[in-house]
Amino acid sequence: MVRRLFFILVLAGQLCATSLAQEEGLVLIANPESGIKAMDRDTAINLFMGRFKKLPSGITALPLDLTGDRETFYRQLVNKRLPEINSYWARLVFSGRASPPRQIETPEEVLEIVANNRGAIGYVPRGATDDRVVVLADLFALTERDTAP
């Protein structure tokens, strides 16, 4: 009974976090010293799908995935579900061609890593950002603009 209640509470928390991210919107963030101030959709796709190893400024990229918002992020960025993304990464890892973005549990951890690493790039809900990072793009705006007729 206690396990079932715990499972339900964890699931409810994840649903609320995902709902909040969808409501607030996710934004791409980077370190202010990364040498980049904005990012287009194609560059974001290439970084988070392992095709680019460096940021546009030439600094080695360290992409970060926010665990609870991965589904929303990849759905908006490349219109793929998590099983498709996981399959994609399994093939790349098996072939030795690339490593997936580092998995981070909380927006606070993403902010901390990005703030302390010039090459880190991640995404967080808009309301989670602070002055330690620079917002590169609103993910929803990237999706809307790039899919408009």
Contacts in CASP RR format, 6 or more apart in sequence:
PFRMAT RR
TARGET T0000
AUTHOR 0000-0000-0000
METHOD contacts of the structure
MODEL  1
MVRRLFFILVLAGQLCATSLAQEEGLVLIANPESGIKAMDRDTAINLFMG
RFKKLPSGITALPLDLTGDRETFYRQLVNKRLPEINSYWARLVFSGRASP
PRQIETPEEVLEIVANNRGAIGYVPRGATDDRVVVLADLFALTERDTAP
14 68 0 8 1.000
17 68 0 8 1.000
17 69 0 8 1.000
18 68 0 8 1.000
18 69 0 8 1.000
18 71 0 8 1.000
18 72 0 8 1.000
20 125 0 8 1.000
21 68 0 8 1.000
21 69 0 8 1.000
21 72 0 8 1.000
21 125 0 8 1.000
22 72 0 8 1.000
24 125 0 8 1.000
24 126 0 8 1.000
24 127 0 8 1.000
25 125 0 8 1.000
25 126 0 8 1.000
25 138 0 8 1.000
25 139 0 8 1.000
25 140 0 8 1.000
26 69 0 8 1.000
26 72 0 8 1.000
26 73 0 8 1.000
26 76 0 8 1.000
26 123 0 8 1.000
26 124 0 8 1.000
26 125 0 8 1.000
26 126 0 8 1.000
26 138 0 8 1.000
26 139 0 8 1.000
26 140 0 8 1.000
27 123 0 8 1.000
27 124 0 8 1.000
27 125 0 8 1.000
27 126 0 8 1.000
27 129 0 8 1.000
27 135 0 8 1.000
27 136 0 8 1.000
27 137 0 8 1.000
27 138 0 8 1.000
27 139 0 8 1.000
28 39 0 8 1.000
28 44 0 8 1.000
28 121 0 8 1.000
28 122 0 8 1.000
28 123 0 8 1.000
28 135 0 8 1.000
28 136 0 8 1.000
28 137 0 8 1.000
28 139 0 8 1.000
29 110 0 8 1.000
29 111 0 8 1.000
29 114 0 8 1.000
29 121 0 8 1.000
29 122 0 8 1.000
29 123 0 8 1.000
29 124 0 8 1.000
29 129 0 8 1.000
29 133 0 8 1.000
29 134 0 8 1.000
29 135 0 8 1.000
29 136 0 8 1.000
30 36 0 8 1.000
30 39 0 8 1.000
30 55 0 8 1.000
30 114 0 8 1.000
30 119 0 8 1.000
30 120 0 8 1.000
30 121 0 8 1.000
30 122 0 8 1.000
30 133 0 8 1.000
30 134 0 8 1.000
30 136 0 8 1.000
31 114 0 8 1.000
31 115 0 8 1.000
31 116 0 8 1.000
31 117 0 8 1.000
31 118 0 8 1.000
31 119 0 8 1.000
31 120 0 8 1.000
31 133 0 8 1.000
31 134 0 8 1.000
32 132 0 8 1.000
32 133 0 8 1.000
32 134 0 8 1.000
33 118 0 8 1.000
34 55 0 8 1.000
34 57 0 8 1.000
34 59 0 8 1.000
34 118 0 8 1.000
34 119 0 8 1.000
34 120 0 8 1.000
34 121 0 8 1.000
34 134 0 8 1.000
35 55 0 8 1.000
35 57 0 8 1.000
35 59 0 8 1.000
36 55 0 8 1.000
36 56 0 8 1.000
36 57 0 8 1.000
36 134 0 8 1.000
36 136 0 8 1.000
37 134 0 8 1.000
37 136 0 8 1.000
38 136 0 8 1.000
38 137 0 8 1.000
39 56 0 8 1.000
39 121 0 8 1.000
39 136 0 8 1.000
39 137 0 8 1.000
40 137 0 8 1.000
40 142 0 8 1.000
41 77 0 8 1.000
41 137 0 8 1.000
41 142 0 8 1.000
41 143 0 8 1.000
41 145 0 8 1.000
41 146 0 8 1.000
43 52 0 8 1.000
43 56 0 8 1.000
44 77 0 8 1.000
44 136 0 8 1.000
44 137 0 8 1.000
44 142 0 8 1.000
45 51 0 8 1.000
45 77 0 8 1.000
45 78 0 8 1.000
46 52 0 8 1.000
47 55 0 8 1.000
47 61 0 8 1.000
47 63 0 8 1.000
47 121 0 8 1.000
48 63 0 8 1.000
48 65 0 8 1.000
48 73 0 8 1.000
48 74 0 8 1.000
48 77 0 8 1.000
48 101 0 8 1.000
49 78 0 8 1.000
49 88 0 8 1.000
50 63 0 8 1.000
50 92 0 8 1.000
50 98 0 8 1.000
50 100 0 8 1.000
51 98 0 8 1.000
52 61 0 8 1.000
53 60 0 8 1.000
53 61 0 8 1.000
54 60 0 8 1.000
54 61 0 8 1.000
55 61 0 8 1.000
55 119 0 8 1.000
55 121 0 8 1.000
59 118 0 8 1.000
59 119 0 8 1.000
60 119 0 8 1.000
61 119 0 8 1.000
61 121 0 8 1.000
62 102 0 8 1.000
62 113 0 8 1.000
62 117 0 8 1.000
62 119 0 8 1.000
62 120 0 8 1.000
62 121 0 8 1.000
63 101 0 8 1.000
63 102 0 8 1.000
63 120 0 8 1.000
63 121 0 8 1.000
63 122 0 8 1.000
64 101 0 8 1.000
64 102 0 8 1.000
64 104 0 8 1.000
64 110 0 8 1.000
64 113 0 8 1.000
64 114 0 8 1.000
64 120 0 8 1.000
64 121 0 8 1.000
64 122 0 8 1.000
64 123 0 8 1.000
65 73 0 8 1.000
65 100 0 8 1.000
65 101 0 8 1.000
65 102 0 8 1.000
65 103 0 8 1.000
65 104 0 8 1.000
65 122 0 8 1.000
66 73 0 8 1.000
66 104 0 8 1.000
66 106 0 8 1.000
66 107 0 8 1.000
66 110 0 8 1.000
66 122 0 8 1.000
66 123 0 8 1.000
66 124 0 8 1.000
67 103 0 8 1.000
67 104 0 8 1.000
67 105 0 8 1.000
68 105 0 8 1.000
69 123 0 8 1.000
69 124 0 8 1.000
69 125 0 8 1.000
70 82 0 8 1.000
70 85 0 8 1.000
71 81 0 8 1.000
71 82 0 8 1.000
73 123 0 8 1.000
73 139 0 8 1.000
74 80 0 8 1.000
74 81 0 8 1.000
74 82 0 8 1.000
74 85 0 8 1.000
75 81 0 8 1.000
76 139 0 8 1.000
76 140 0 8 1.000
76 142 0 8 1.000
76 143 0 8 1.000
77 139 0 8 1.000
77 142 0 8 1.000
77 143 0 8 1.000
78 85 0 8 1.000
80 88 0 8 1.000
89 98 0 8 1.000
89 100 0 8 1.000
92 98 0 8 1.000
92 99 0 8 1.000
92 100 0 8 1.000
93 99 0 8 1.000
93 100 0 8 1.000
101 122 0 8 1.000
102 113 0 8 1.000
104 110 0 8 1.000
104 113 0 8 1.000
107 124 0 8 1.000
107 125 0 8 1.000
107 128 0 8 1.000
108 128 0 8 1.000
110 122 0 8 1.000
110 123 0 8 1.000
110 124 0 8 1.000
111 124 0 8 1.000
111 128 0 8 1.000
111 129 0 8 1.000
111 130 0 8 1.000
111 132 0 8 1.000
111 133 0 8 1.000
113 120 0 8 1.000
114 120 0 8 1.000
114 121 0 8 1.000
114 122 0 8 1.000
114 132 0 8 1.000
114 133 0 8 1.000
115 132 0 8 1.000
115 133 0 8 1.000
121 136 0 8 1.000
123 139 0 8 1.000
126 135 0 8 1.000
126 138 0 8 1.000
129 135 0 8 1.000
END
